Amino acid sequence: PIYACLLALAPVAAQHQHPSMAPVKIPLAMTPVGPPVLENVSTTPHTVEVTLTAAPTQVSLLPGVMTPVYAYNGRVPGPLLEVHEGDRVIVHFHNDLPETTTVHWHGLHIPAVADGSPFNPVAPGHQYDYVFTIQPGTAGTYWYHPHPDATTGRQIANGLAGAIVVRAADDPLGQGDGERAPAP
């Protein structure tokens, strides 16, 4: 799993070289395009409803070599959650891992029952609906990750993490792809 982090950072490292380092050529296949966005299935205004599943899978970090990981929706890092201040968020979480886990919405001010703390574990094979409202004044970039008792670090190192972008209610970029680089 640490190799996934190193591969993800390789393009950034190549752009910020120490003067004594030789240039690094990054193959086109390694060019980051960003994680997919979780699909909002809600038809209600100011409501974001998504499904997130934690499950074991395998990814190819090196050609011809498969590495076992934990992933959200089959991806490492997990898919991007995009919301606006004031949105009601409903996350249908499914735990398909062989162990207990949670989803913690790091840095967001939400009710304890929706915070994904070790006090509200989701057993293997079970599901939980995280429901909360994004508070005004919280626009920014956050991350989500597991937070079960005593296994948080290992589950994150195995691949469970994803980004959350909270946009201001009047953000002009919030409805399009103005921040993303075009796909190669």
DOGU-314428 format. One line per 4 residues: number of its first residue (from 1); their letters; for each residue x, y, z of N, C-alpha, C, O. Coordinates in Angstrom, 1 decimal, padded with zeros to 4 digits. Atoms other than C-alpha are relative to their C-alpha. Layout:
REM DOGU-314428
NUM = a = X Y Z X Y Z X Y Z X Y Z; ...
END
This chain:
REM DOGU-314428
1 = piya = 000.8 -001.2 000.0 000.0 000.0 000.0 000.8 001.3 000.0 000.4 002.3 -000.6; -000.8 -001.2 000.0 002.8 002.4 000.6 000.5 000.4 -001.4 000.7 001.5 -001.7; -000.4 -000.3 001.4 003.8 002.0 -003.0 -001.0 000.8 -000.8 -000.7 001.6 -001.6; 001.1 -000.8 000.7 000.4 003.4 -004.1 000.2 001.5 000.3 000.1 002.3 -000.6
5 = clla = -000.3 -001.4 -000.3 001.3 006.6 -002.2 001.2 000.5 -000.8 001.1 001.7 -001.3; -001.2 -000.5 000.8 004.7 006.8 -003.8 -000.3 000.2 -001.4 000.2 001.2 -002.0; 000.3 -000.1 001.5 003.3 006.2 -007.3 -000.9 001.3 -000.1 -000.7 002.0 -001.1; 000.8 -001.2 000.1 000.7 008.9 -006.6 000.8 001.3 000.1 000.4 002.3 -000.5
9 = lapv = -000.8 -001.2 -000.2 003.3 011.4 -005.5 001.1 000.2 -001.0 001.7 001.2 -001.1; -001.1 -000.1 001.0 005.8 010.6 -008.3 -000.1 001.2 -000.9 000.9 001.9 -001.1; 000.1 -001.1 000.9 004.4 013.2 -010.7 000.3 001.4 000.7 000.9 002.3 000.2; -000.2 -001.2 -000.8 004.5 015.9 -007.9 001.5 000.1 000.3 002.0 001.2 000.1
13 = aaqh = -001.4 -000.1 -000.3 008.0 015.0 -006.9 000.8 000.3 -001.2 001.8 001.0 -001.1; -000.8 -000.3 001.2 009.2 015.2 -010.5 -000.1 001.5 -000.4 000.8 002.0 -001.0; 000.2 -001.4 000.3 007.9 018.8 -010.7 000.8 000.8 001.0 001.1 002.0 000.7; -000.7 -000.7 -001.0 009.7 019.8 -007.5 001.3 -000.7 000.4 001.5 -001.2 001.5
17 = qhps = -001.3 000.7 -000.2 013.2 018.5 -007.8 001.0 000.8 000.8 001.0 002.0 000.7; -001.1 -000.5 -000.7 016.1 019.1 -005.6 001.1 000.3 -001.1 001.2 -000.6 -002.1; -001.0 -000.3 001.1 018.9 020.7 -007.8 001.0 -001.1 -000.3 001.4 -001.3 -001.4; -000.9 001.1 000.3 021.1 017.6 -007.4 -000.7 -001.2 -000.5 000.0 -002.2 -000.8
21 = mapv = 000.7 001.2 000.5 018.4 015.2 -008.6 -000.1 000.0 -001.5 -000.3 001.1 -002.1; 000.2 000.1 001.4 018.3 014.0 -012.1 -001.5 000.0 -000.3 -002.3 -000.4 000.5; 001.4 -000.1 000.4 015.1 014.6 -014.0 -000.6 -001.4 000.0 000.0 -002.4 -000.4; 000.8 001.2 000.0 012.4 011.9 -013.7 -001.0 000.0 -001.1 -001.8 001.0 -001.2
25 = kipl = 001.1 000.1 001.1 010.4 010.9 -016.8 -001.1 -000.8 000.6 -001.0 -001.9 001.0; 001.2 000.6 -000.4 006.9 010.1 -015.9 -000.8 -000.6 -001.2 -001.2 000.2 -002.1; 000.7 000.6 001.1 005.2 007.6 -018.2 -001.4 000.6 -000.1 -002.0 000.9 001.0; 001.3 -000.6 000.1 001.9 008.9 -019.6 -001.0 -000.8 000.8 -002.0 -000.2 001.3
29 = amtp = 001.0 000.8 -000.7 000.1 006.0 -017.9 000.0 000.4 001.5 -001.0 000.1 002.2; 000.0 -000.4 -001.4 001.1 007.5 -014.5 -000.5 001.4 000.2 -000.5 001.9 001.3; 000.5 -001.4 -000.1 -000.2 011.0 -015.3 -001.3 000.0 000.8 -002.2 -000.7 000.4; 001.2 000.0 -000.8 -002.8 011.7 -012.6 -001.1 000.7 -000.7 -000.9 001.8 -001.3
33 = vgpp = 001.2 -000.7 000.5 -006.3 012.5 -013.7 -001.0 000.2 001.1 -002.1 000.7 000.8; 000.9 -000.2 -001.1 -007.9 012.4 -010.3 -001.0 -001.1 000.1 -001.3 -001.8 -000.8; 001.0 001.1 -000.3 -010.4 010.1 -008.7 -001.3 000.4 -000.6 -001.6 001.6 -000.8; 001.3 -000.3 000.5 -013.9 009.8 -010.1 -000.8 000.6 001.2 -000.5 000.5 002.3
37 = vlen = 000.8 -000.6 -001.0 -016.6 011.8 -008.3 -001.2 -001.0 000.3 -001.7 -001.6 -000.6; 001.1 000.8 -000.4 -019.2 009.9 -006.3 -001.3 000.5 -000.7 -001.6 001.7 -000.6; 001.2 -000.4 000.8 -022.5 009.9 -008.3 -001.1 000.4 001.0 -001.5 -000.4 001.9; 001.1 -000.4 -000.8 -025.2 011.9 -006.6 -001.3 -000.5 -000.6 -001.7 -000.1 -001.7
41 = vstt = 001.3 000.6 000.6 -028.5 009.9 -007.1 -001.2 000.8 000.5 -002.3 000.4 000.1; 001.2 -000.8 -000.5 -030.7 012.5 -005.3 -000.5 000.9 -001.1 000.2 001.5 -001.8; 000.6 -001.0 000.9 -033.2 014.5 -007.3 -000.5 001.2 000.9 -001.2 002.1 000.3; 000.4 -001.0 -000.8 -033.9 016.7 -004.3 001.0 001.1 000.1 002.2 000.8 000.3
45 = phtv = -001.0 -001.1 000.0 -032.2 020.2 -004.4 000.7 000.0 001.4 000.1 -000.3 002.4; -000.9 -000.2 -001.2 -029.4 020.7 -001.9 000.1 -001.3 000.8 000.3 -001.3 002.0; -000.2 001.4 -000.7 -029.2 016.9 -001.1 001.0 -000.8 -000.9 000.8 -000.9 -002.1; -000.9 000.9 000.6 -026.3 014.7 -002.0 -000.1 -001.4 000.6 000.1 -001.5 001.8
49 = evtl = 000.2 001.4 -000.5 -027.0 011.0 -001.8 000.9 -000.9 -000.8 000.8 -001.0 -002.1; -001.0 000.9 000.6 -024.2 008.5 -002.6 000.1 -001.3 000.7 -000.4 -001.5 001.8; -000.3 001.4 -000.6 -023.2 004.9 -002.0 001.5 -000.1 000.0 002.3 000.1 -001.0; -001.5 000.2 -000.2 -019.7 004.1 -000.6 000.1 -001.4 000.5 -000.5 -001.8 001.5
53 = taap = -000.2 001.4 -000.5 -018.5 000.5 -000.2 001.5 -000.2 000.2 002.3 000.1 -000.6; -001.4 000.4 -000.3 -015.3 -000.6 001.5 000.1 -001.5 -000.2 -000.7 -002.3 000.3; -000.2 001.4 000.3 -014.0 -003.9 000.2 001.4 -000.3 -000.3 002.1 000.6 -000.8; -001.4 000.4 000.5 -010.8 -005.9 -000.4 000.0 -000.1 -001.5 -001.0 -000.5 -002.1
57 = tqvs = -000.2 000.2 001.4 -009.5 -005.9 -003.9 001.5 -000.1 -000.3 002.3 -000.1 000.7; -001.4 000.0 000.4 -006.2 -006.0 -005.8 000.2 001.1 -001.0 -000.7 001.3 -001.9; -000.4 -001.1 000.9 -004.5 -003.2 -007.7 001.4 -000.3 -000.6 002.2 -001.0 000.1; -001.3 000.1 000.6 -001.6 -003.2 -010.1 000.9 001.2 000.3 000.6 002.2 -000.3
61 = llpg = -000.9 -001.1 -000.3 001.1 -001.0 -008.6 001.3 000.0 -000.9 001.9 001.0 -001.2; -001.1 000.3 000.9 003.8 -002.5 -010.8 -000.5 -000.9 -001.1 -001.4 -001.7 -000.9; 000.5 000.9 001.0 003.3 -004.1 -014.2 000.1 -001.5 000.3 001.2 -002.0 000.7; 000.0 001.4 -000.2 002.3 -007.7 -013.8 -000.1 -000.5 001.4 000.0 -001.7 001.7
65 = vmtp = 000.0 000.4 -001.4 002.1 -007.6 -010.0 -001.3 000.6 000.6 -001.5 001.8 000.5; 001.3 -000.5 -000.7 -001.2 -007.4 -008.1 000.3 000.0 001.5 000.9 -000.9 002.1; -000.2 -000.2 -001.4 -001.2 -006.1 -004.6 -001.4 000.1 000.7 -002.2 000.8 000.3; 001.3 -000.1 -000.7 -004.0 -006.7 -002.1 -000.1 001.3 000.7 000.8 001.7 001.4
69 = vyay = 000.3 -001.3 -000.6 -005.6 -003.5 -000.8 -001.4 000.0 000.5 -002.2 -000.9 000.2; 001.4 -000.4 -000.4 -008.7 -002.2 000.9 -000.3 001.2 -000.9 000.5 002.1 -001.0; 000.3 -001.1 000.9 -010.6 000.2 -001.4 -001.4 000.5 000.3 -002.3 -000.3 000.7; 001.3 -000.5 000.0 -013.6 002.4 -001.4 -000.5 000.0 -001.5 000.1 000.6 -002.4
73 = ngrv = 000.6 000.1 001.4 -015.8 001.6 -004.5 001.1 -000.5 -001.0 001.1 -000.1 -002.1; -001.0 000.7 000.9 -012.9 -000.5 -005.9 001.2 000.9 -000.4 001.9 000.6 -001.3; -001.0 -000.9 000.4 -010.5 002.5 -006.0 000.9 000.4 001.2 000.4 000.5 002.3; -000.9 -000.6 -000.9 -007.4 003.7 -004.2 000.7 001.2 -000.7 001.4 000.9 -001.7
77 = pgpl = 000.9 -000.5 -001.0 -007.7 006.6 -003.4 -001.5 -000.2 -000.4 -001.8 -000.4 -001.5; 001.4 000.1 000.2 -011.5 006.4 -003.0 -000.5 001.2 -000.8 000.2 002.1 -001.0; 000.6 -001.1 000.8 -013.9 008.5 -005.1 -000.1 001.3 000.8 -000.3 001.3 002.0; 000.1 -001.3 -000.6 -014.2 012.2 -004.5 -001.5 000.3 000.3 -002.4 000.0 -000.4
81 = levh = 001.3 -000.5 -000.5 -017.2 013.5 -002.5 -000.1 001.5 -000.2 000.7 002.2 000.5; 000.2 -001.4 000.2 -018.3 016.9 -003.8 -001.3 000.5 000.6 -002.4 -000.1 000.2; 001.2 -000.5 -000.6 -020.8 018.9 -001.7 000.1 001.5 000.1 001.2 002.1 -000.1; 000.0 -001.4 -000.3 -021.8 022.5 -001.0 -000.4 000.3 001.4 -001.1 -000.6 002.1
85 = egdr = 000.5 -000.4 -001.3 -022.3 024.3 002.3 -001.5 000.0 -000.1 -002.1 000.5 -001.0; 001.5 000.1 -000.1 -025.9 023.7 003.4 -000.6 -001.2 -000.6 -001.8 -001.5 -000.4; 000.5 001.3 000.6 -026.2 020.4 001.5 -000.3 -001.0 001.2 000.4 -001.1 002.1; 000.3 001.2 -000.8 -027.9 017.5 003.3 000.8 -001.2 -000.7 000.6 -001.4 -001.9
89 = vivh = -000.8 001.1 000.6 -025.5 014.5 002.7 -000.5 -001.3 000.6 -000.7 -001.5 001.8; 000.4 001.3 -000.4 -026.7 010.9 002.8 001.0 -001.0 -000.7 001.1 -001.1 -001.9; -001.0 000.9 000.5 -023.9 008.3 002.4 -000.5 -001.4 000.4 -000.5 -001.8 001.6; 000.4 001.4 -000.2 -025.2 004.7 002.1 001.3 -000.8 000.0 001.9 -001.1 -001.0
93 = fhnd = -001.3 000.6 -000.1 -022.1 002.9 003.4 -000.2 -001.5 000.2 -001.0 -002.0 001.0; 000.0 001.5 -000.1 -021.6 -000.9 002.9 001.4 -000.5 000.4 002.4 -000.1 -000.2; -001.3 000.5 -000.4 -018.8 -002.7 004.8 000.1 -001.5 -000.5 -000.4 -002.4 000.1; -000.3 001.3 000.6 -017.7 -005.6 002.6 001.4 -000.5 000.4 002.0 -001.4 -000.2
97 = lpet = -001.3 000.4 -000.5 -014.4 -005.9 004.5 -000.2 -001.2 000.9 -001.3 -001.5 001.4; 000.1 001.2 -000.9 -013.6 -009.0 006.6 000.2 000.5 001.5 000.4 -000.3 002.4; -000.1 -000.5 -001.4 -013.4 -006.7 009.7 -000.8 001.3 000.2 -001.3 001.8 -000.8; 000.8 -001.1 -000.3 -015.2 -003.9 011.4 000.7 001.3 -000.5 002.0 001.4 -000.5
101 = ttvh = -000.6 -001.2 000.4 -014.7 -000.4 010.1 -001.0 001.1 000.2 -002.1 000.9 000.7; 000.9 -001.1 -000.1 -016.3 003.1 010.0 000.4 000.9 -001.2 001.4 000.7 -001.9; -000.5 -001.1 000.9 -016.1 006.2 007.7 -000.1 001.3 000.9 -001.2 001.7 001.3; -000.1 -001.2 -000.8 -014.9 009.3 009.5 000.2 001.2 -001.0 001.0 001.1 -001.9
105 = whgl = -000.1 -001.2 000.9 -015.4 012.7 007.7 000.9 001.0 000.7 000.4 002.0 001.4; -001.0 -000.7 -000.7 -012.2 014.3 008.9 -000.1 001.5 -000.2 -000.1 002.1 -001.3; 000.0 -001.5 000.0 -012.5 018.0 009.9 -001.4 000.6 -000.1 -001.6 001.8 000.1; 001.4 -000.5 000.2 -016.3 018.3 009.2 -000.7 000.0 001.4 -000.5 -000.9 002.2
109 = hipa = 000.8 -000.1 -001.2 -018.5 019.5 012.1 -001.4 -000.6 -000.2 -002.3 000.0 -000.8; 001.3 000.7 000.2 -021.3 016.9 012.1 -000.4 -000.7 001.3 000.4 -000.8 002.2; 000.5 000.7 -001.2 -023.4 015.0 014.7 000.9 -001.2 000.2 001.4 -001.9 -000.7; -000.8 001.2 -000.4 -021.5 012.3 016.6 -000.4 -001.3 -000.6 000.4 -002.1 -001.0
113 = vadg = 000.6 001.2 000.5 -023.8 009.6 015.3 000.4 -000.2 -001.5 000.4 -001.3 -002.0; -000.4 000.0 001.4 -022.6 010.5 011.7 001.5 000.1 -000.2 002.0 000.1 -001.3; -001.5 -000.4 000.1 -018.9 011.1 012.5 000.9 -001.2 -000.3 002.1 -001.0 -000.5; -000.8 001.2 000.3 -017.7 007.5 012.0 001.1 -000.3 001.0 002.1 -000.8 000.7
117 = spfn = -001.0 000.2 -001.0 -016.0 007.3 015.3 000.0 -001.5 000.4 -000.8 -002.3 000.0; -000.1 001.4 -000.5 -014.9 004.0 017.0 -001.3 -000.4 000.8 -001.5 -001.6 001.0; 001.2 000.3 -000.8 -018.1 004.3 019.1 -001.2 -000.5 -000.9 -002.2 -001.0 -000.3; 001.1 000.4 000.9 -020.3 003.5 016.0 000.6 -000.9 -001.1 000.5 -000.6 -002.2
121 = pvap = -000.6 000.9 001.0 -018.6 000.5 014.3 -001.0 -000.6 -000.9 -002.1 -000.9 -000.5; 000.8 000.7 001.0 -020.0 -001.1 011.2 000.7 -001.4 -000.2 001.8 -001.5 -000.7; -000.5 001.4 000.1 -019.5 -004.9 011.3 000.1 -000.5 -001.4 -000.5 000.1 -002.3; -000.2 000.5 001.3 -018.4 -006.9 008.3 -001.4 -000.5 -000.5 -002.2 -001.1 000.2
125 = ghqy = 001.2 000.4 000.6 -021.3 -007.5 005.9 -001.2 000.9 000.4 -002.3 000.6 -000.1; 001.1 -000.9 -000.3 -023.4 -004.7 007.4 000.1 001.4 -000.7 001.1 001.6 -001.4; 000.0 -001.3 000.7 -024.3 -001.2 006.2 -000.5 001.0 001.1 -001.1 000.7 002.1; 000.4 -001.1 -000.8 -024.9 002.2 007.8 -000.2 001.2 -000.9 000.6 001.5 -001.8
129 = dyvf = 000.3 -001.2 000.7 -026.4 005.4 006.5 000.5 001.2 000.8 000.0 001.5 001.9; -000.5 -001.3 -000.6 -024.3 008.5 007.4 -000.8 001.1 -000.5 -000.9 001.3 -001.7; 000.8 -001.1 000.4 -026.6 011.5 007.3 000.4 001.2 000.8 000.4 001.2 002.0; -000.4 -001.2 -000.7 -025.5 015.0 008.1 -000.2 001.2 -001.0 -000.4 001.0 -002.2
133 = tiqp = 000.1 -001.2 000.8 -025.7 018.6 006.9 001.4 000.8 000.0 002.0 000.9 001.1; -001.3 -000.7 000.1 -022.6 020.6 005.7 -000.3 001.4 000.5 -001.2 002.1 000.0; 000.2 -001.3 -000.7 -022.4 023.7 007.9 000.6 001.2 -000.8 001.6 001.0 -001.5; -000.6 -001.2 000.6 -021.9 027.2 006.5 001.3 000.4 000.5 001.6 000.1 001.7
137 = gtag = -001.3 -000.4 -000.4 -018.4 028.5 006.6 001.1 -001.1 000.0 002.2 -001.0 000.6; -001.0 001.1 000.0 -016.7 025.1 006.0 000.5 -000.3 -001.3 001.1 -001.4 -001.5; -000.5 000.3 001.3 -015.8 025.4 002.4 001.5 -000.3 000.1 002.2 000.4 000.8; -001.4 000.4 000.0 -012.5 023.7 001.8 000.2 -001.5 -000.5 -000.8 -002.1 -001.0
141 = tywy = -000.2 001.4 000.4 -010.9 020.3 001.1 000.3 -000.8 001.2 001.1 -000.4 002.1; -000.1 000.9 -001.2 -011.1 017.5 003.6 000.2 -001.4 -000.5 000.4 -001.6 -001.7; -000.2 001.4 000.4 -010.7 013.7 003.6 -000.9 -000.9 000.9 -001.2 -000.5 002.0; 000.7 001.0 -000.8 -012.6 010.7 004.7 000.8 -001.3 000.1 001.6 -001.6 -000.8
145 = hphp = -000.8 001.1 -000.2 -011.1 007.6 006.1 -000.7 -000.9 001.1 -001.6 -000.4 001.8; 000.6 000.8 -001.1 -011.9 004.7 008.5 000.5 000.5 001.4 001.6 001.1 001.5; -000.4 -000.4 -001.3 -011.7 005.3 012.2 -000.5 -001.1 001.1 -001.0 -000.7 002.1; 000.4 001.0 -001.0 -012.4 001.9 013.9 001.0 -000.1 001.2 002.2 000.4 001.0
149 = datt = -000.9 000.1 -001.2 -010.9 001.1 017.3 001.2 -000.8 -000.3 001.1 -002.0 -000.8; -001.3 000.7 000.1 -007.2 000.1 017.1 000.5 -000.4 -001.4 001.6 -000.9 -001.5; -000.5 000.4 001.4 -007.0 -000.5 013.3 -000.1 001.1 -001.0 000.0 000.9 -002.2; 000.1 -001.1 001.0 -007.4 003.0 011.8 001.2 000.1 -000.9 001.1 000.2 -002.1
153 = grqi = -001.2 -000.1 000.8 -003.8 003.3 010.7 000.3 -001.1 -001.0 000.6 -000.8 -002.2; -000.2 001.1 001.0 -003.6 -000.1 009.1 -001.0 000.1 -001.1 -000.6 -000.2 -002.2; 001.0 000.0 001.1 -006.9 000.3 007.2 000.3 001.2 -000.9 000.1 001.1 -002.1; -000.4 -001.1 000.9 -005.7 003.7 005.9 001.2 -000.4 -000.8 001.2 -000.2 -002.1
157 = angl = -001.2 000.5 000.8 -002.3 002.2 004.9 -000.4 -001.0 -001.0 000.3 -001.1 -002.0; 000.5 001.0 001.0 -004.2 -000.5 003.1 -000.8 000.6 -001.1 -001.2 -000.1 -002.0; 000.6 -000.7 001.2 -005.8 002.1 000.9 -001.3 000.7 000.3 -001.8 001.4 -000.6; 001.3 -000.6 -000.2 -009.0 003.4 002.6 000.2 001.5 000.4 000.5 001.8 001.5
161 = agai = 000.0 -001.5 -000.1 -009.0 007.2 002.1 -000.6 000.6 -001.2 -000.4 000.0 -002.3; 000.5 -000.8 001.2 -010.7 009.7 -000.2 -000.1 001.4 000.4 -000.1 001.8 001.6; 000.1 -001.4 -000.2 -011.2 013.4 -000.6 -001.4 000.5 000.0 -002.3 -000.1 -000.6; 001.3 -000.7 -000.1 -014.1 015.7 000.2 000.3 001.4 -000.4 001.1 002.0 000.2
165 = vvra = -000.1 -001.4 000.3 -014.5 019.0 -001.5 -001.3 000.7 000.4 -002.4 000.3 -000.1; 001.2 -000.8 -000.5 -016.9 021.4 000.3 000.1 001.4 -000.7 001.1 002.1 -000.4; 000.0 -001.3 000.7 -017.8 024.4 -001.9 -000.9 000.9 000.7 -001.9 000.5 001.3; 000.9 -001.0 -000.5 -019.3 027.6 -000.8 -001.3 -000.1 -000.7 -001.3 -000.5 -001.9
169 = addp = 001.3 000.1 000.7 -023.0 027.8 -001.6 -000.1 000.8 -001.3 -000.8 000.4 -002.2; 000.0 -000.9 001.2 -022.3 030.5 -004.2 001.2 -000.2 -000.9 001.5 000.6 -001.7; -001.2 000.2 000.8 -019.2 028.9 -005.7 -000.3 -000.2 -001.5 -001.1 -001.1 -001.9; 000.3 000.1 001.4 -019.2 029.5 -009.5 000.6 -001.3 -000.7 000.1 -001.6 -001.7
173 = lgqg = -000.6 001.2 000.6 -017.0 026.4 -010.1 -000.7 -001.2 000.4 -000.3 -002.3 -000.1; 000.6 001.1 -000.6 -019.2 024.1 -008.2 -000.8 -000.9 -000.9 -001.1 -002.0 -000.5; 000.8 000.8 000.9 -021.2 022.9 -011.2 000.7 -000.6 -001.2 000.1 -001.3 -002.0; -000.7 000.4 001.2 -018.6 022.2 -013.7 001.4 -000.6 000.3 001.7 -000.9 001.4
177 = dger = -001.3 000.6 -000.2 -015.1 020.8 -014.3 001.1 001.1 -000.2 002.2 000.8 -000.7; -001.0 -001.1 000.1 -013.3 024.2 -014.2 001.3 -000.2 000.7 002.3 000.4 000.3; -001.2 000.2 -000.7 -010.7 022.9 -011.8 000.8 -001.2 -000.5 001.9 -001.4 -000.1; -000.7 001.2 000.4 -009.8 019.7 -013.5 000.7 000.1 -001.3 000.3 000.8 -002.2
181 = apap = -000.8 000.0 001.3 -007.2 019.1 -016.1 -000.7 -001.0 -000.9 -001.3 -002.0 -000.5; 000.6 000.9 001.0 -008.5 017.5 -019.3 000.6 -001.4 000.0 001.8 -001.5 000.2; -000.6 001.4 000.1 -008.1 013.7 -019.6 000.9 -000.1 -001.2 000.7 000.6 -002.2; -001.0 000.1 001.1 -005.1 012.7 -021.8 -000.7 -000.7 -001.2 000.0 -000.9 -002.2
END
